[in-house]
Amino acid sequence: QVQLVESGGGLVQAGGSLRLSCAASGRTLSRYAMGWFRQAPGKEREFVATISWSGGSTYTAYSADSVKGRFTVSRDNAKNMVYLQMNSLKPEDTAVYYCAAGWVAGAKEPYQYTYWGQGTQVTVSS
């Protein structure tokens, strides 16, 4: 069993930055695919970014086109932490952001993840 807890959300002006953190407990995350998703009111949960083990000490990251060049996903396996650095935030980035863990490398669909955090609210004002 894996428990995930997100933190770092808040209110920020457009153009600003936030860094979300996801703390994991229960198991070592090193071989898990770790993803970030978001869900705005009235919308479906959507993929933001993922970082997966791709052999040896190599990890591969993917991000949605809507955040490419602005958001960066990273992980610190020694600390069992995953991060989402969000720069140049836009009002349309406003959503609850979720951290997730699963076994499918490069997964971009919510059903491909097994464990979920409770979410952290990000609000970007214009």
Disulfide bonds with the S-S distance in Angstrom:
Cys22-Cys99 2.07
